[in-house]
Amino acid sequence: MSRFFSDKYDKLTPYTPGEQPRDRQFVKLNTNESPYQPSPKAREYASKAAENLQLYCDIGCIALTARLAEMYGISAENILFTNGSDEALNFAFMAFCDASHPAVFPDITYGFYPVFADLNGVPYEELPLNDDFTVDVDAYCGVGKTVFLANPNAPTGIALPLSDVERIVGSNPDSVVVIDEAYVDFGAESAVSLIDKYPNLLVTQTFSKSRSLAGARLGMAIGDESLIRDLNTVKFSTNPYNVNTLTQAAGLGALEDDAYFRQNRAEIIRNRAYLTSELKKCGFITTDSSTNFVFAKHPDLDGERLYLALKERGVLIRHFTLDRIRDFNRITVGTRDQLDILLRNIKEILGGCL
């Protein structure tokens, strides 16, 4: 740090994203990107939009918002588009958390939550997951704090049923409950259906995973009009032009190409089942994933050792160093060809270790 860096951030530990190597070609299964290109419509719309980059982007994402509102059967006033869902989550920490409204989230979950809390000077509590890595629903009921829950959770991949989400939201009427649905399209039930019933519910989603737009950075927050107004106050106090012209166009194309979305999602779900089955044949233990990744460990092989051995062979997966999950690795569901390369290398590594 320079001597000019503010003391208010001197203890800040930044979020560590997955590796994005440029020095060699990897089979990249570490950051939960889609293995498929954006839809043809998304690419076509973005290309056309590039003709007007001399102009500022649409500050209200009007066309994109109207299309999503139609898709969900809600009002445009229930939606805010953001620069990735990370921005929506940060806005929520800024708008709904402070010393009187601390945050609460699981001890094993998306690593940006404690970073956003620290960045914004928000006190927070981390509640332990159960021994099987499921969320302890009772611990969040009536907790009286701003709740942040990834559903399905990451990196475990486990989803809560909508009834449990509703129980948490309903038991905290005086606190905002944020449900982070980055992976919802791969097997969980969205809480968007509850926003008319609960004015304290905020749902965040992203186009990065199931709609193949990780590089475009497009996310959204969905909730009661009053919550969206609060988030807009934060947005217009930081960066009103937060979603660029090309991203808005690509997002609209992705929404309009529903058949392409469904086809790719179905293929990823099939490949997830294949990967899980093959890993279990090799002796791995996996959680019940409702995402585009598999969380797995082998009882006879250290998780970091497997990660490093695969990296040496040109295959990237994600390893975490938290004590409770250090034996696990998170493996993105890629194409069948990518998974076969992964599995072949895993079998060779196991053959040399066991």
The 8 nearest C-alpha neighbors of each residue, nearest first, counted from 0:
[[1, 4, 2, 3, 9, 5, 8, 6],
 [2, 0, 3, 4, 5, 9, 6, 8],
 [1, 3, 4, 0, 5, 6, 9, 8],
 [4, 2, 1, 5, 0, 6, 9, 8],
 [5, 3, 1, 2, 0, 6, 9, 8],
 [6, 4, 7, 8, 3, 9, 2, 1],
 [5, 7, 9, 8, 4, 10, 3, 2],
 [6, 8, 5, 9, 10, 11, 120, 4],
 [9, 7, 11, 6, 10, 5, 118, 4],
 [8, 10, 6, 11, 7, 5, 4, 0],
 [9, 11, 8, 12, 7, 6, 117, 118],
 [12, 10, 8, 9, 13, 117, 118, 114],
 [11, 13, 10, 14, 114, 117, 9, 8],
 [14, 12, 11, 114, 15, 111, 118, 115],
 [13, 15, 111, 114, 16, 110, 12, 113],
 [14, 16, 13, 17, 110, 111, 18, 12],
 [17, 15, 14, 18, 30, 19, 110, 13],
 [16, 18, 30, 29, 19, 15, 317, 316],
 [17, 19, 20, 16, 29, 30, 315, 317],
 [18, 20, 17, 21, 16, 30, 27, 29],
 [21, 19, 22, 18, 23, 24, 25, 27],
 [20, 22, 23, 19, 24, 25, 18, 27],
 [21, 23, 20, 24, 25, 19, 313, 18],
 [24, 22, 21, 25, 20, 313, 26, 19],
 [23, 25, 26, 313, 22, 21, 20, 27],
 [26, 24, 313, 27, 314, 23, 315, 20],
 [25, 27, 314, 315, 313, 28, 337, 24],
 [26, 28, 315, 25, 29, 314, 316, 30],
 [27, 29, 331, 316, 315, 330, 30, 26],
 [28, 30, 316, 317, 315, 331, 27, 31],
 [31, 29, 17, 32, 28, 331, 317, 18],
 [32, 30, 331, 29, 33, 292, 291, 28],
 [33, 31, 30, 208, 34, 213, 207, 211],
 [32, 34, 211, 35, 208, 31, 209, 333],
 [33, 35, 333, 334, 32, 36, 211, 332],
 [36, 34, 33, 211, 37, 263, 334, 333],
 [35, 37, 211, 38, 34, 33, 212, 39],
 [38, 36, 211, 41, 212, 39, 35, 42],
 [37, 39, 41, 40, 253, 259, 36, 42],
 [40, 38, 42, 41, 43, 37, 252, 256],
 [41, 39, 252, 43, 38, 42, 44, 256],
 [42, 40, 252, 249, 253, 38, 44, 39],
 [43, 41, 45, 39, 40, 44, 46, 249],
 [42, 44, 40, 46, 41, 45, 39, 47],
 [45, 43, 47, 248, 41, 46, 42, 249],
 [46, 44, 245, 249, 48, 248, 42, 47],
 [47, 45, 43, 49, 48, 44, 42, 50],
 [46, 48, 44, 49, 45, 50, 43, 51],
 [47, 49, 45, 50, 46, 51, 245, 44],
 [50, 48, 46, 51, 47, 52, 45, 245],
 [49, 51, 48, 47, 52, 46, 53, 45],
 [52, 50, 53, 49, 48, 54, 47, 244],
 [51, 53, 54, 49, 50, 244, 55, 48],
 [52, 54, 51, 55, 50, 49, 56, 244],
 [55, 53, 52, 51, 56, 244, 57, 50],
 [56, 54, 57, 53, 52, 240, 244, 58],
 [55, 57, 244, 243, 58, 54, 240, 242],
 [58, 56, 60, 59, 55, 244, 61, 240],
 [57, 59, 240, 60, 56, 239, 242, 241],
 [58, 60, 61, 57, 64, 80, 79, 240],
 [61, 59, 57, 63, 58, 64, 62, 247],
 [60, 62, 64, 59, 63, 65, 57, 58],
 [63, 61, 65, 64, 60, 66, 251, 247],
 [62, 64, 66, 251, 60, 65, 61, 67],
 [63, 65, 61, 67, 66, 62, 60, 75],
 [66, 64, 68, 62, 63, 67, 75, 61],
 [67, 65, 69, 63, 68, 64, 70, 62],
 [68, 66, 70, 64, 69, 65, 71, 63],
 [69, 67, 73, 65, 71, 70, 66, 75],
 [70, 68, 72, 66, 67, 71, 65, 73],
 [69, 71, 67, 68, 72, 66, 73, 254],
 [72, 70, 68, 73, 69, 67, 191, 192],
 [73, 71, 69, 68, 70, 74, 67, 192],
 [74, 72, 68, 71, 69, 75, 77, 70],
 [75, 73, 76, 77, 68, 72, 78, 69],
 [74, 76, 77, 68, 78, 64, 65, 73],
 [75, 77, 74, 224, 78, 227, 79, 223],
 [76, 78, 224, 222, 75, 74, 221, 223],
 [79, 77, 221, 76, 75, 220, 227, 80],
 [78, 80, 220, 219, 227, 81, 221, 77],
 [81, 79, 219, 218, 220, 78, 60, 217],
 [82, 80, 218, 219, 83, 87, 86, 217],
 [81, 83, 217, 216, 242, 86, 241, 218],
 [84, 82, 218, 217, 216, 85, 81, 86],
 [83, 85, 218, 87, 86, 205, 219, 204],
 [86, 84, 88, 83, 87, 89, 82, 218],
 [85, 87, 89, 84, 88, 82, 83, 81],
 [86, 88, 84, 90, 85, 89, 81, 220],
 [89, 87, 91, 85, 86, 90, 84, 92],
 [88, 90, 86, 92, 91, 87, 115, 85],
 [89, 91, 93, 87, 88, 92, 94, 230],
 [92, 90, 88, 94, 89, 93, 95, 87],
 [91, 93, 89, 96, 90, 94, 95, 88],
 [94, 92, 90, 91, 95, 96, 89, 119],
 [95, 93, 91, 92, 90, 96, 230, 229],
 [94, 96, 91, 92, 93, 175, 145, 97],
 [97, 95, 100, 92, 101, 93, 94, 121],
 [98, 96, 100, 121, 99, 101, 95, 122],
 [97, 99, 100, 101, 121, 122, 96, 120],
 [100, 98, 97, 101, 96, 144, 122, 121],
 [99, 101, 96, 97, 98, 144, 145, 102],
 [102, 100, 122, 123, 144, 96, 97, 98],
 [101, 103, 123, 145, 144, 146, 96, 124],
 [102, 104, 124, 146, 123, 125, 145, 147],
 [103, 105, 147, 125, 148, 146, 126, 124],
 [106, 104, 126, 125, 107, 127, 108, 128],
 [105, 107, 125, 127, 126, 108, 128, 104],
 [108, 106, 105, 128, 109, 127, 154, 153],
 [107, 109, 153, 105, 110, 152, 154, 106],
 [110, 108, 111, 153, 112, 154, 149, 107],
 [109, 111, 112, 108, 14, 113, 114, 15],
 [110, 112, 114, 109, 113, 14, 115, 85],
 [113, 111, 115, 114, 110, 116, 109, 104],
 [114, 112, 116, 115, 111, 117, 110, 123],
 [115, 113, 111, 117, 116, 112, 118, 13],
 [116, 114, 118, 112, 117, 113, 89, 111],
 [115, 117, 121, 113, 114, 119, 118, 120],
 [116, 118, 120, 114, 119, 115, 121, 113],
 [119, 117, 115, 116, 120, 114, 11, 8],
 [118, 120, 116, 117, 121, 115, 93, 92],
 [119, 121, 117, 118, 116, 122, 97, 98],
 [120, 122, 116, 97, 119, 117, 101, 98],
 [123, 121, 101, 98, 102, 120, 116, 97],
 [124, 122, 102, 101, 103, 121, 125, 116],
 [123, 125, 103, 126, 102, 104, 122, 101],
 [124, 126, 106, 105, 104, 103, 127, 123],
 [125, 127, 105, 106, 104, 124, 128, 103],
 [128, 126, 106, 105, 129, 125, 107, 135],
 [127, 129, 134, 132, 133, 135, 105, 130],
 [128, 130, 132, 133, 131, 135, 134, 127],
 [129, 131, 132, 128, 133, 127, 323, 134],
 [130, 132, 129, 133, 128, 286, 134, 155],
 [133, 131, 129, 128, 130, 134, 155, 157],
 [132, 134, 129, 131, 128, 135, 157, 130],
 [133, 135, 128, 136, 129, 132, 105, 159],
 [136, 134, 138, 137, 129, 128, 133, 139],
 [135, 137, 138, 139, 134, 140, 163, 167],
 [138, 136, 140, 139, 135, 167, 141, 134],
 [137, 139, 136, 135, 140, 142, 126, 141],
 [140, 138, 142, 137, 136, 167, 141, 135],
 [139, 141, 167, 137, 170, 142, 138, 136],
 [140, 142, 170, 171, 143, 139, 167, 138],
 [141, 143, 139, 140, 144, 171, 138, 170],
 [144, 142, 141, 171, 174, 145, 173, 100],
 [145, 143, 101, 142, 102, 100, 174, 146],
 [144, 146, 102, 175, 174, 176, 101, 103],
 [145, 147, 176, 103, 177, 102, 144, 104],
 [148, 146, 177, 104, 178, 176, 103, 145],
 [149, 147, 178, 179, 104, 150, 177, 146],
 [148, 150, 179, 152, 151, 178, 180, 153],
 [151, 149, 152, 180, 158, 179, 148, 159],
 [150, 152, 158, 157, 149, 156, 182, 183],
 [151, 153, 149, 150, 156, 157, 155, 108],
 [154, 152, 155, 108, 156, 109, 151, 149],
 [153, 155, 156, 152, 108, 329, 294, 109],
 [154, 156, 153, 157, 294, 152, 286, 132],
 [157, 155, 288, 152, 153, 290, 151, 289],
 [156, 158, 151, 288, 152, 155, 287, 289],
 [159, 157, 151, 150, 187, 289, 152, 160],
 [158, 160, 150, 163, 161, 151, 164, 157],
 [161, 159, 162, 163, 158, 164, 188, 187],
 [160, 162, 164, 163, 188, 165, 159, 190],
 [161, 163, 165, 160, 164, 166, 159, 167],
 [164, 162, 166, 165, 161, 160, 159, 167],
 [165, 163, 161, 167, 166, 162, 168, 160],
 [164, 166, 168, 162, 163, 167, 169, 161],
 [165, 167, 163, 169, 164, 168, 170, 162],
 [166, 168, 140, 164, 170, 165, 169, 139],
 [169, 167, 165, 171, 170, 166, 176, 164],
 [168, 170, 166, 171, 167, 165, 172, 197],
 [169, 171, 141, 140, 167, 168, 172, 166],
 [172, 170, 141, 174, 168, 169, 173, 143],
 [173, 171, 174, 169, 170, 199, 168, 175],
 [174, 172, 171, 175, 143, 199, 144, 170],
 [175, 173, 145, 171, 172, 144, 143, 199],
 [174, 176, 199, 145, 200, 177, 146, 95],
 [175, 177, 146, 200, 145, 168, 199, 201],
 [178, 176, 201, 147, 202, 146, 200, 179],
 [179, 177, 202, 148, 149, 180, 147, 201],
 [178, 180, 149, 203, 181, 150, 148, 202],
 [181, 179, 183, 204, 150, 182, 203, 149],
 [180, 182, 204, 205, 183, 179, 203, 208],
 [183, 181, 290, 180, 184, 185, 151, 208],
 [182, 184, 187, 180, 185, 181, 186, 151],
 [185, 183, 182, 186, 187, 209, 264, 290],
 [186, 184, 290, 183, 289, 182, 291, 187],
 [185, 187, 289, 184, 183, 290, 188, 182],
 [188, 186, 183, 158, 289, 189, 185, 151],
 [189, 187, 161, 183, 190, 186, 160, 184],
 [190, 188, 191, 183, 187, 192, 180, 161],
 [189, 191, 192, 193, 161, 188, 202, 194],
 [192, 190, 193, 189, 194, 202, 221, 222],
 [191, 193, 190, 194, 189, 195, 71, 196],
 [194, 192, 191, 196, 190, 195, 197, 165],
 [193, 195, 197, 196, 222, 191, 192, 200],
 [196, 194, 193, 197, 223, 198, 192, 222],
 [195, 197, 193, 194, 198, 192, 200, 223],
 [196, 198, 194, 199, 200, 195, 193, 169],
 [199, 197, 223, 200, 194, 196, 195, 222],
 [198, 200, 175, 197, 176, 174, 172, 201],
 [201, 199, 176, 198, 197, 175, 194, 222],
 [200, 202, 222, 177, 221, 176, 178, 199],
 [203, 201, 178, 221, 220, 177, 179, 222],
 [204, 202, 220, 179, 219, 180, 84, 221],
 [203, 205, 181, 180, 219, 218, 84, 179],
 [206, 204, 218, 84, 181, 207, 217, 83],
 [205, 207, 210, 212, 217, 208, 218, 209],
 [213, 208, 206, 212, 205, 211, 210, 209],
 [209, 207, 211, 33, 210, 32, 206, 213],
 [208, 210, 211, 264, 206, 207, 184, 33],
 [211, 209, 206, 208, 212, 207, 260, 253],
 [212, 210, 37, 33, 207, 208, 209, 213],
 [213, 211, 207, 215, 214, 206, 210, 37],
 [207, 214, 212, 215, 216, 211, 32, 208],
 [213, 215, 212, 216, 207, 211, 217, 246],
 [214, 216, 212, 246, 213, 217, 207, 249],
 [217, 215, 83, 82, 214, 213, 218, 212],
 [218, 216, 83, 82, 206, 81, 215, 205],
 [219, 217, 83, 84, 205, 81, 204, 80],
 [220, 218, 80, 81, 79, 204, 203, 84],
 [219, 221, 203, 79, 202, 78, 87, 80],
 [222, 220, 78, 202, 77, 201, 203, 219],
 [223, 221, 201, 77, 194, 200, 202, 226],
 [222, 224, 198, 226, 225, 77, 194, 227],
 [225, 223, 77, 227, 76, 226, 228, 222],
 [224, 226, 228, 223, 227, 229, 198, 222],
 [227, 225, 229, 228, 223, 224, 222, 230],
 [226, 228, 230, 224, 229, 225, 231, 77],
 [229, 227, 231, 225, 226, 230, 224, 232],
 [228, 230, 226, 232, 227, 231, 225, 94],
 [231, 229, 227, 233, 232, 228, 90, 234],
 [232, 230, 234, 228, 233, 229, 235, 227],
 [231, 233, 229, 230, 235, 234, 236, 228],
 [232, 234, 236, 230, 231, 235, 237, 90],
 [235, 233, 231, 237, 236, 232, 239, 238],
 [236, 234, 239, 232, 237, 233, 238, 231],
 [235, 237, 233, 234, 232, 238, 239, 231],
 [236, 238, 234, 235, 233, 239, 241, 232],
 [237, 239, 240, 241, 234, 235, 236, 233],
 [240, 238, 235, 241, 234, 58, 237, 236],
 [241, 239, 58, 238, 242, 56, 243, 57],
 [240, 242, 238, 239, 82, 81, 243, 58],
 [243, 241, 82, 240, 81, 246, 247, 244],
 [242, 244, 246, 56, 245, 247, 241, 240],
 [243, 245, 56, 247, 246, 248, 48, 242],
 [246, 244, 45, 248, 247, 243, 48, 249],
 [245, 247, 249, 215, 248, 243, 244, 250],
 [248, 246, 250, 244, 245, 249, 251, 243],
 [247, 249, 45, 245, 251, 44, 250, 246],
 [250, 248, 41, 45, 246, 252, 251, 247],
 [251, 249, 253, 247, 248, 252, 246, 254],
 [252, 250, 248, 254, 63, 253, 249, 247],
 [251, 253, 41, 40, 255, 249, 250, 254],
 [252, 254, 41, 250, 256, 251, 255, 38],
 [255, 253, 251, 252, 256, 257, 250, 66],
 [254, 256, 252, 253, 257, 251, 40, 66],
 [257, 255, 253, 254, 259, 258, 252, 40],
 [256, 258, 260, 259, 255, 254, 261, 253],
 [259, 257, 261, 260, 256, 262, 255, 263],
 [258, 260, 262, 257, 261, 256, 263, 38],
 [261, 259, 257, 258, 263, 262, 264, 210],
 [260, 262, 264, 258, 259, 263, 265, 257],
 [261, 263, 259, 265, 260, 264, 258, 266],
 [264, 262, 266, 260, 265, 261, 267, 259],
 [263, 265, 261, 267, 266, 262, 260, 268],
 [266, 264, 268, 262, 263, 267, 261, 269],
 [265, 267, 263, 269, 264, 268, 270, 262],
 [266, 268, 270, 264, 269, 265, 271, 263],
 [267, 269, 271, 265, 270, 266, 264, 272],
 [270, 268, 266, 272, 271, 267, 265, 273],
 [269, 271, 273, 267, 272, 268, 274, 266],
 [272, 270, 268, 274, 269, 273, 332, 267],
 [271, 273, 275, 269, 270, 274, 276, 268],
 [274, 272, 270, 276, 271, 275, 277, 269],
 [275, 273, 271, 277, 276, 272, 270, 278],
 [276, 274, 272, 278, 273, 277, 271, 279],
 [275, 277, 273, 279, 274, 278, 272, 280],
 [278, 276, 280, 274, 279, 275, 273, 281],
 [279, 277, 281, 275, 283, 280, 276, 274],
 [278, 280, 283, 282, 281, 276, 277, 275],
 [281, 279, 277, 278, 282, 276, 283, 275],
 [282, 280, 278, 279, 283, 277, 346, 297],
 [281, 283, 279, 280, 297, 278, 284, 298],
 [284, 282, 297, 279, 278, 296, 281, 295],
 [283, 285, 296, 295, 297, 279, 282, 286],
 [286, 284, 295, 294, 283, 287, 296, 293],
 [285, 287, 288, 294, 155, 295, 157, 156],
 [288, 286, 157, 285, 289, 156, 293, 155],
 [287, 289, 156, 157, 290, 286, 293, 292],
 [290, 288, 186, 185, 156, 157, 187, 158],
 [289, 291, 185, 182, 292, 288, 156, 186],
 [292, 290, 332, 331, 185, 31, 267, 271],
 [293, 291, 331, 332, 330, 290, 329, 31],
 [292, 294, 330, 329, 288, 295, 331, 285],
 [295, 293, 329, 285, 155, 328, 286, 330],
 [296, 294, 285, 327, 328, 284, 293, 283],
 [297, 295, 327, 284, 283, 326, 328, 298],
 [296, 298, 283, 300, 299, 284, 282, 295],
 [299, 297, 300, 296, 283, 282, 284, 301],
 [300, 298, 297, 301, 353, 352, 296, 282],
 [301, 299, 297, 298, 302, 305, 304, 352],
 [302, 300, 304, 326, 303, 305, 299, 297],
 [303, 301, 326, 305, 327, 304, 328, 325],
 [304, 302, 306, 305, 301, 307, 318, 326],
 [303, 305, 301, 307, 302, 306, 308, 300],
 [304, 306, 308, 302, 303, 307, 309, 301],
 [305, 307, 303, 309, 304, 308, 310, 302],
 [308, 306, 310, 304, 309, 305, 303, 311],
 [309, 307, 305, 311, 310, 306, 304, 312],
 [308, 310, 312, 314, 306, 311, 307, 305],
 [311, 309, 314, 307, 313, 315, 312, 308],
 [310, 312, 308, 309, 313, 307, 314, 306],
 [311, 313, 309, 310, 314, 308, 344, 25],
 [312, 314, 25, 310, 311, 26, 309, 315],
 [313, 315, 26, 310, 309, 25, 312, 27],
 [316, 314, 27, 310, 28, 29, 26, 309],
 [315, 317, 29, 28, 330, 329, 306, 318],
 [318, 316, 29, 329, 328, 330, 319, 315],
 [317, 319, 328, 303, 306, 329, 316, 320],
 [320, 318, 325, 321, 324, 317, 328, 327],
 [319, 321, 325, 322, 318, 324, 303, 323],
 [322, 320, 325, 324, 323, 319, 107, 326],
 [321, 323, 325, 324, 320, 326, 319, 327],
 [322, 324, 321, 325, 326, 320, 107, 327],
 [323, 325, 327, 326, 322, 321, 319, 320],
 [324, 326, 320, 322, 327, 321, 319, 323],
 [327, 325, 302, 324, 301, 296, 328, 303],
 [328, 326, 296, 295, 302, 324, 325, 294],
 [329, 327, 318, 295, 317, 294, 302, 330],
 [328, 330, 294, 317, 293, 316, 318, 295],
 [329, 331, 293, 292, 316, 28, 29, 328],
 [330, 332, 292, 28, 31, 29, 333, 291],
 [331, 333, 292, 291, 271, 330, 267, 270],
 [334, 332, 34, 337, 331, 338, 335, 28],
 [333, 335, 337, 336, 34, 338, 332, 270],
 [334, 336, 338, 337, 339, 270, 333, 273],
 [335, 337, 339, 334, 338, 340, 333, 341],
 [338, 336, 334, 340, 339, 335, 333, 341],
 [337, 339, 341, 335, 340, 336, 342, 333],
 [338, 340, 342, 336, 341, 337, 343, 335],
 [341, 339, 337, 343, 338, 342, 344, 336],
 [342, 340, 338, 344, 339, 343, 345, 337],
 [341, 343, 345, 339, 344, 340, 338, 346],
 [344, 342, 340, 346, 345, 341, 339, 347],
 [343, 345, 347, 341, 342, 346, 348, 340],
 [344, 346, 342, 348, 347, 343, 349, 341],
 [347, 345, 349, 343, 344, 348, 350, 342],
 [346, 348, 350, 344, 345, 349, 343, 351],
 [349, 347, 345, 351, 350, 346, 344, 352],
 [350, 348, 352, 346, 351, 347, 353, 345],
 [351, 349, 347, 348, 352, 353, 346, 345],
 [350, 352, 348, 349, 353, 347, 346, 345],
 [353, 351, 349, 350, 348, 300, 299, 347],
 [352, 349, 350, 351, 299, 300, 348, 347]]
